[in-house]
């Protein structure tokens, strides 16, 4: 089964990228539930967040806060 998020990370699917670094990407949700709905995705594939190494999960949540503040400022 193909992972939609891996397809986006590998740039095989179109997305509206708002951020990218070596470990994560942030994209606008294709079907947003609110204005500015943004997804922050690790570049490494994990079945669930519980499979992520703790240091990577911590980096993810720090990034989520930065992205959320930027989204709030932008919209």
Biopython code that builds the backbone (N, CA, C, O; Angstrom):
import numpy as np
from Bio.PDB.StructureBuilder import StructureBuilder

atoms = [
    (1, "UNK", "N", (0.837, -1.187, 0.000)),
    (1, "UNK", "CA", (0.000, 0.000, 0.000)),
    (1, "UNK", "C", (0.884, 1.255, 0.000)),
    (1, "UNK", "O", (1.870, 1.328, 0.733)),
    (2, "UNK", "N", (0.530, 2.210, -0.806)),
    (2, "UNK", "CA", (1.317, 3.425, -0.959)),
    (2, "UNK", "C", (0.914, 4.468, 0.079)),
    (2, "UNK", "O", (-0.265, 4.619, 0.401)),
    (3, "UNK", "N", (1.894, 5.174, 0.590)),
    (3, "UNK", "CA", (1.650, 6.216, 1.591)),
    (3, "UNK", "C", (1.557, 7.566, 0.886)),
    (3, "UNK", "O", (2.507, 7.987, 0.225)),
    (4, "UNK", "N", (0.431, 8.240, 1.022)),
    (4, "UNK", "CA", (0.231, 9.545, 0.393)),
    (4, "UNK", "C", (1.274, 10.557, 0.866)),
    (4, "UNK", "O", (1.752, 11.380, 0.085)),
    (5, "UNK", "N", (1.622, 10.487, 2.155)),
    (5, "UNK", "CA", (2.574, 11.443, 2.694)),
    (5, "UNK", "C", (3.983, 11.191, 2.150)),
    (5, "UNK", "O", (4.723, 12.141, 1.894)),
    (6, "UNK", "N", (4.356, 9.932, 1.973)),
    (6, "UNK", "CA", (5.659, 9.627, 1.363)),
    (6, "UNK", "C", (5.695, 10.129, -0.080)),
    (6, "UNK", "O", (6.725, 10.624, -0.538)),
    (7, "UNK", "N", (4.578, 10.003, -0.798)),
    (7, "UNK", "CA", (4.506, 10.520, -2.166)),
    (7, "UNK", "C", (4.715, 12.027, -2.194)),
    (7, "UNK", "O", (5.361, 12.553, -3.100)),
    (8, "UNK", "N", (4.169, 12.717, -1.202)),
    (8, "UNK", "CA", (4.338, 14.172, -1.124)),
    (8, "UNK", "C", (5.776, 14.517, -0.751)),
    (8, "UNK", "O", (6.385, 15.398, -1.358)),
    (9, "UNK", "N", (6.319, 13.820, 0.252)),
    (9, "UNK", "CA", (7.708, 14.057, 0.675)),
    (9, "UNK", "C", (8.670, 13.839, -0.495)),
    (9, "UNK", "O", (9.617, 14.604, -0.676)),
    (10, "UNK", "N", (8.424, 12.796, -1.283)),
    (10, "UNK", "CA", (9.297, 12.482, -2.423)),
    (10, "UNK", "C", (8.968, 13.306, -3.659)),
    (10, "UNK", "O", (9.568, 13.120, -4.718)),
    (11, "UNK", "N", (8.006, 14.222, -3.516)),
    (11, "UNK", "CA", (7.603, 15.146, -4.584)),
    (11, "UNK", "C", (7.034, 14.412, -5.798)),
    (11, "UNK", "O", (7.170, 14.868, -6.933)),
    (12, "UNK", "N", (6.397, 13.273, -5.544)),
    (12, "UNK", "CA", (5.690, 12.541, -6.589)),
    (12, "UNK", "C", (4.235, 12.993, -6.687)),
    (12, "UNK", "O", (3.542, 12.664, -7.650)),
    (13, "UNK", "N", (3.778, 13.741, -5.699)),
    (13, "UNK", "CA", (2.437, 14.312, -5.685)),
    (13, "UNK", "C", (2.559, 15.803, -5.436)),
    (13, "UNK", "O", (3.446, 16.254, -4.711)),
    (14, "UNK", "N", (1.666, 16.557, -6.039)),
    (14, "UNK", "CA", (1.674, 18.008, -5.836)),
    (14, "UNK", "C", (1.181, 18.359, -4.446)),
    (14, "UNK", "O", (0.329, 17.679, -3.874)),
    (15, "UNK", "N", (1.734, 19.433, -3.920)),
    (15, "UNK", "CA", (1.308, 19.956, -2.619)),
    (15, "UNK", "C", (1.719, 21.420, -2.552)),
    (15, "UNK", "O", (2.601, 21.871, -3.282)),
    (16, "UNK", "N", (1.070, 22.140, -1.674)),
    (16, "UNK", "CA", (1.437, 23.539, -1.421)),
    (16, "UNK", "C", (2.392, 23.559, -0.238)),
    (16, "UNK", "O", (1.969, 23.582, 0.918)),
    (17, "UNK", "N", (3.679, 23.551, -0.539)),
    (17, "UNK", "CA", (4.709, 23.511, 0.489)),
    (17, "UNK", "C", (4.854, 24.876, 1.146)),
    (17, "UNK", "O", (4.943, 25.895, 0.460)),
    (18, "UNK", "N", (4.878, 24.896, 2.475)),
    (18, "UNK", "CA", (5.099, 26.150, 3.194)),
    (18, "UNK", "C", (6.403, 26.120, 3.979)),
    (18, "UNK", "O", (6.882, 27.160, 4.430)),
    (19, "UNK", "N", (6.980, 24.926, 4.143)),
    (19, "UNK", "CA", (8.232, 24.800, 4.892)),
    (19, "UNK", "C", (8.876, 23.470, 4.541)),
    (19, "UNK", "O", (8.184, 22.482, 4.297)),
    (20, "UNK", "N", (10.212, 23.447, 4.518)),
    (20, "UNK", "CA", (10.944, 22.199, 4.333)),
    (20, "UNK", "C", (12.326, 22.328, 4.941)),
    (20, "UNK", "O", (13.000, 23.344, 4.772)),
    (21, "UNK", "N", (12.744, 21.286, 5.652)),
    (21, "UNK", "CA", (14.124, 21.183, 6.116)),
    (21, "UNK", "C", (14.569, 19.737, 5.901)),
    (21, "UNK", "O", (13.905, 18.997, 5.175)),
    (22, "UNK", "N", (15.660, 19.325, 6.507)),
    (22, "UNK", "CA", (16.183, 17.966, 6.293)),
    (22, "UNK", "C", (15.280, 16.873, 6.862)),
    (22, "UNK", "O", (15.332, 15.729, 6.409)),
    (23, "UNK", "N", (14.448, 17.217, 7.857)),
    (23, "UNK", "CA", (13.661, 16.196, 8.554)),
    (23, "UNK", "C", (12.159, 16.276, 8.351)),
    (23, "UNK", "O", (11.460, 15.277, 8.520)),
    (24, "UNK", "N", (11.647, 17.459, 7.986)),
    (24, "UNK", "CA", (10.205, 17.663, 7.944)),
    (24, "UNK", "C", (9.791, 18.534, 6.767)),
    (24, "UNK", "O", (10.589, 19.287, 6.210)),
    (25, "UNK", "N", (8.511, 18.407, 6.406)),
    (25, "UNK", "CA", (7.888, 19.350, 5.484)),
    (25, "UNK", "C", (6.590, 19.822, 6.131)),
    (25, "UNK", "O", (6.014, 19.141, 6.979)),
    (26, "UNK", "N", (6.153, 20.988, 5.713)),
    (26, "UNK", "CA", (4.841, 21.493, 6.114)),
    (26, "UNK", "C", (4.114, 21.874, 4.837)),
    (26, "UNK", "O", (4.658, 22.566, 3.975)),
    (27, "UNK", "N", (2.869, 21.409, 4.729)),
    (27, "UNK", "CA", (2.063, 21.674, 3.537)),
    (27, "UNK", "C", (0.675, 22.141, 3.955)),
    (27, "UNK", "O", (0.195, 21.847, 5.049)),
    (28, "UNK", "N", (0.050, 22.877, 3.048)),
    (28, "UNK", "CA", (-1.335, 23.254, 3.279)),
    (28, "UNK", "C", (-2.206, 22.026, 3.040)),
    (28, "UNK", "O", (-1.986, 21.286, 2.082)),
    (29, "UNK", "N", (-3.188, 21.806, 3.902)),
    (29, "UNK", "CA", (-4.086, 20.662, 3.758)),
    (29, "UNK", "C", (-4.936, 20.832, 2.500)),
    (29, "UNK", "O", (-5.460, 21.915, 2.241)),
    (30, "UNK", "N", (-5.070, 19.764, 1.727)),
    (30, "UNK", "CA", (-5.864, 19.814, 0.502)),
    (30, "UNK", "C", (-7.344, 20.027, 0.805)),
    (30, "UNK", "O", (-8.053, 20.663, 0.024)),
    (31, "UNK", "N", (-7.809, 19.504, 1.926)),
    (31, "UNK", "CA", (-9.204, 19.641, 2.350)),
    (31, "UNK", "C", (-9.238, 20.222, 3.757)),
    (31, "UNK", "O", (-9.542, 19.514, 4.717)),
    (32, "UNK", "N", (-8.927, 21.507, 3.880)),
    (32, "UNK", "CA", (-8.788, 22.109, 5.216)),
    (32, "UNK", "C", (-10.098, 22.135, 6.001)),
    (32, "UNK", "O", (-11.175, 22.338, 5.441)),
    (33, "UNK", "N", (-9.978, 21.924, 7.308)),
    (33, "UNK", "CA", (-11.154, 22.041, 8.177)),
    (33, "UNK", "C", (-11.251, 23.444, 8.768)),
    (33, "UNK", "O", (-12.258, 23.802, 9.379)),
    (34, "UNK", "N", (-10.193, 24.234, 8.580)),
    (34, "UNK", "CA", (-10.202, 25.627, 9.010)),
    (34, "UNK", "C", (-9.213, 26.395, 8.140)),
    (34, "UNK", "O", (-8.358, 25.801, 7.483)),
    (35, "UNK", "N", (-9.338, 27.719, 8.142)),
    (35, "UNK", "CA", (-8.437, 28.558, 7.355)),
    (35, "UNK", "C", (-7.006, 28.379, 7.874)),
    (35, "UNK", "O", (-6.751, 28.489, 9.073)),
    (36, "UNK", "N", (-6.089, 28.105, 6.964)),
    (36, "UNK", "CA", (-4.687, 27.949, 7.338)),
    (36, "UNK", "C", (-4.305, 26.549, 7.788)),
    (36, "UNK", "O", (-3.178, 26.334, 8.233)),
    (37, "UNK", "N", (-5.227, 25.584, 7.680)),
    (37, "UNK", "CA", (-4.952, 24.204, 8.114)),
    (37, "UNK", "C", (-3.696, 23.686, 7.430)),
    (37, "UNK", "O", (-3.660, 23.535, 6.209)),
    (38, "UNK", "N", (-2.677, 23.416, 8.219)),
    (38, "UNK", "CA", (-1.363, 23.018, 7.727)),
    (38, "UNK", "C", (-0.957, 21.686, 8.342)),
    (38, "UNK", "O", (-1.200, 21.441, 9.523)),
    (39, "UNK", "N", (-0.344, 20.839, 7.547)),
    (39, "UNK", "CA", (0.151, 19.547, 8.025)),
    (39, "UNK", "C", (1.672, 19.603, 8.121)),
    (39, "UNK", "O", (2.339, 20.050, 7.187)),
    (40, "UNK", "N", (2.214, 19.156, 9.231)),
    (40, "UNK", "CA", (3.664, 19.052, 9.407)),
    (40, "UNK", "C", (3.983, 17.564, 9.419)),
    (40, "UNK", "O", (3.482, 16.814, 10.257)),
    (41, "UNK", "N", (4.826, 17.148, 8.473)),
    (41, "UNK", "CA", (5.045, 15.723, 8.211)),
    (41, "UNK", "C", (6.533, 15.395, 8.303)),
    (41, "UNK", "O", (7.362, 16.103, 7.732)),
    (42, "UNK", "N", (6.875, 14.317, 9.026)),
    (42, "UNK", "CA", (8.280, 13.891, 9.031)),
    (42, "UNK", "C", (8.642, 13.299, 7.672)),
    (42, "UNK", "O", (7.805, 12.667, 7.028)),
    (43, "UNK", "N", (9.863, 13.495, 7.240)),
    (43, "UNK", "CA", (10.301, 12.925, 5.971)),
    (43, "UNK", "C", (10.513, 11.417, 6.074)),
    (43, "UNK", "O", (10.402, 10.703, 5.077)),
    (44, "UNK", "N", (10.815, 10.936, 7.269)),
    (44, "UNK", "CA", (10.910, 9.495, 7.484)),
    (44, "UNK", "C", (9.508, 8.952, 7.709)),
    (44, "UNK", "O", (8.704, 9.566, 8.410)),
    (45, "UNK", "N", (9.213, 7.792, 7.108)),
    (45, "UNK", "CA", (7.895, 7.189, 7.251)),
    (45, "UNK", "C", (7.777, 6.465, 8.594)),
    (45, "UNK", "O", (8.657, 5.696, 8.983)),
    (46, "UNK", "N", (6.677, 6.725, 9.287)),
    (46, "UNK", "CA", (6.342, 6.011, 10.519)),
    (46, "UNK", "C", (4.876, 5.626, 10.434)),
    (46, "UNK", "O", (4.052, 6.397, 9.942)),
    (47, "UNK", "N", (4.555, 4.444, 10.908)),
    (47, "UNK", "CA", (3.167, 3.997, 10.918)),
    (47, "UNK", "C", (2.327, 4.909, 11.814)),
    (47, "UNK", "O", (1.237, 5.337, 11.434)),
    (48, "UNK", "N", (2.849, 5.201, 13.010)),
    (48, "UNK", "CA", (2.182, 6.128, 13.930)),
    (48, "UNK", "C", (3.251, 6.973, 14.610)),
    (48, "UNK", "O", (4.444, 6.682, 14.525)),
    (49, "UNK", "N", (2.806, 8.014, 15.280)),
    (49, "UNK", "CA", (3.743, 8.884, 16.007)),
    (49, "UNK", "C", (4.473, 8.114, 17.110)),
    (49, "UNK", "O", (5.577, 8.490, 17.503)),
    (50, "UNK", "N", (3.867, 7.052, 17.602)),
    (50, "UNK", "CA", (4.499, 6.243, 18.647)),
    (50, "UNK", "C", (5.729, 5.500, 18.145)),
    (50, "UNK", "O", (6.544, 5.032, 18.940)),
    (51, "UNK", "N", (5.862, 5.392, 16.830)),
    (51, "UNK", "CA", (7.028, 4.736, 16.235)),
    (51, "UNK", "C", (8.211, 5.687, 16.049)),
    (51, "UNK", "O", (9.322, 5.247, 15.753)),
    (52, "UNK", "N", (7.974, 6.980, 16.220)),
    (52, "UNK", "CA", (9.041, 7.966, 16.030)),
    (52, "UNK", "C", (10.020, 7.938, 17.199)),
    (52, "UNK", "O", (9.599, 7.766, 18.343)),
    (53, "UNK", "N", (11.310, 8.101, 16.938)),
    (53, "UNK", "CA", (12.261, 8.278, 18.034)),
    (53, "UNK", "C", (11.876, 9.539, 18.815)),
    (53, "UNK", "O", (11.404, 10.514, 18.230)),
    (54, "UNK", "N", (12.075, 9.517, 20.118)),
    (54, "UNK", "CA", (11.656, 10.637, 20.962)),
    (54, "UNK", "C", (12.271, 11.962, 20.540)),
    (54, "UNK", "O", (11.595, 12.990, 20.556)),
    (55, "UNK", "N", (13.547, 11.950, 20.161)),
    (55, "UNK", "CA", (14.180, 13.218, 19.766)),
    (55, "UNK", "C", (13.544, 13.783, 18.495)),
    (55, "UNK", "O", (13.426, 15.000, 18.357)),
    (56, "UNK", "N", (13.137, 12.923, 17.573)),
    (56, "UNK", "CA", (12.504, 13.392, 16.349)),
    (56, "UNK", "C", (11.081, 13.898, 16.629)),
    (56, "UNK", "O", (10.650, 14.898, 16.054)),
    (57, "UNK", "N", (10.367, 13.209, 17.504)),
    (57, "UNK", "CA", (9.026, 13.666, 17.895)),
    (57, "UNK", "C", (9.111, 15.021, 18.585)),
    (57, "UNK", "O", (8.256, 15.881, 18.373)),
    (58, "UNK", "N", (10.132, 15.216, 19.405)),
    (58, "UNK", "CA", (10.314, 16.507, 20.077)),
    (58, "UNK", "C", (10.579, 17.610, 19.055)),
    (58, "UNK", "O", (10.026, 18.704, 19.167)),
    (59, "UNK", "N", (11.420, 17.329, 18.060)),
    (59, "UNK", "CA", (11.689, 18.315, 17.002)),
    (59, "UNK", "C", (10.410, 18.619, 16.220)),
    (59, "UNK", "O", (10.169, 19.763, 15.836)),
    (60, "UNK", "N", (9.597, 17.595, 15.989)),
    (60, "UNK", "CA", (8.333, 17.786, 15.287)),
    (60, "UNK", "C", (7.435, 18.767, 16.026)),
    (60, "UNK", "O", (6.886, 19.686, 15.417)),
    (61, "UNK", "N", (7.282, 18.581, 17.321)),
    (61, "UNK", "CA", (6.386, 19.441, 18.080)),
    (61, "UNK", "C", (6.917, 20.866, 18.232)),
    (61, "UNK", "O", (6.136, 21.816, 18.284)),
    (62, "UNK", "N", (8.210, 21.016, 18.303)),
    (62, "UNK", "CA", (8.782, 22.372, 18.307)),
    (62, "UNK", "C", (8.466, 23.054, 16.978)),
    (62, "UNK", "O", (8.085, 24.224, 16.953)),
    (63, "UNK", "N", (8.622, 22.326, 15.877)),
    (63, "UNK", "CA", (8.321, 22.878, 14.561)),
    (63, "UNK", "C", (6.830, 23.197, 14.422)),
    (63, "UNK", "O", (6.471, 24.227, 13.851)),
    (64, "UNK", "N", (5.967, 22.333, 14.934)),
    (64, "UNK", "CA", (4.523, 22.572, 14.868)),
    (64, "UNK", "C", (4.178, 23.913, 15.509)),
    (64, "UNK", "O", (3.357, 24.658, 14.974)),
    (65, "UNK", "N", (4.784, 24.224, 16.629)),
    (65, "UNK", "CA", (4.523, 25.499, 17.304)),
    (65, "UNK", "C", (4.964, 26.668, 16.424)),
    (65, "UNK", "O", (4.238, 27.654, 16.300)),
    (66, "UNK", "N", (6.144, 26.568, 15.814)),
    (66, "UNK", "CA", (6.625, 27.640, 14.928)),
    (66, "UNK", "C", (5.710, 27.813, 13.719)),
    (66, "UNK", "O", (5.372, 28.936, 13.347)),
    (67, "UNK", "N", (5.313, 26.709, 13.113)),
    (67, "UNK", "CA", (4.429, 26.772, 11.943)),
    (67, "UNK", "C", (3.074, 27.347, 12.346)),
    (67, "UNK", "O", (2.523, 28.177, 11.623)),
    (68, "UNK", "N", (2.529, 26.925, 13.479)),
    (68, "UNK", "CA", (1.229, 27.421, 13.943)),
    (68, "UNK", "C", (1.266, 28.931, 14.160)),
    (68, "UNK", "O", (0.330, 29.638, 13.787)),
    (69, "UNK", "N", (2.337, 29.418, 14.759)),
    (69, "UNK", "CA", (2.458, 30.874, 14.965)),
    (69, "UNK", "C", (2.520, 31.612, 13.632)),
    (69, "UNK", "O", (1.925, 32.680, 13.487)),
    (70, "UNK", "N", (3.232, 31.053, 12.664)),
    (70, "UNK", "CA", (3.315, 31.683, 11.340)),
    (70, "UNK", "C", (1.966, 31.669, 10.642)),
    (70, "UNK", "O", (1.593, 32.644, 9.990)),
    (71, "UNK", "N", (1.234, 30.574, 10.773)),
    (71, "UNK", "CA", (-0.088, 30.479, 10.152)),
    (71, "UNK", "C", (-1.032, 31.505, 10.774)),
    (71, "UNK", "O", (-1.758, 32.197, 10.060)),
    (72, "UNK", "N", (-1.022, 31.603, 12.085)),
    (72, "UNK", "CA", (-1.883, 32.566, 12.777)),
    (72, "UNK", "C", (-1.552, 33.990, 12.315)),
    (72, "UNK", "O", (-2.449, 34.792, 12.053)),
    (73, "UNK", "N", (-0.264, 34.288, 12.220)),
    (73, "UNK", "CA", (0.157, 35.613, 11.763)),
    (73, "UNK", "C", (-0.254, 35.850, 10.309)),
    (73, "UNK", "O", (-0.632, 36.961, 9.935)),
    (74, "UNK", "N", (-0.177, 34.801, 9.499)),
    (74, "UNK", "CA", (-0.470, 34.942, 8.073)),
    (74, "UNK", "C", (-1.936, 35.009, 7.709)),
    (74, "UNK", "O", (-2.295, 35.582, 6.680)),
    (75, "UNK", "N", (-2.779, 34.436, 8.531)),
    (75, "UNK", "CA", (-4.203, 34.457, 8.203)),
    (75, "UNK", "C", (-4.958, 35.332, 9.171)),
    (75, "UNK", "O", (-6.175, 35.474, 9.054)),
]
sb = StructureBuilder()
sb.init_structure("model")
sb.init_model(0)
sb.init_chain("A")
sb.init_seg("    ")
for serial, (resi, resn, name, xyz) in enumerate(atoms, 1):
    if name == "N":
        sb.init_residue(resn, " ", resi, " ")
    sb.init_atom(name, np.array(xyz, "f"), 0.0, 1.0, " ", f" {name:<3s}", serial, name[0])
structure = sb.get_structure()
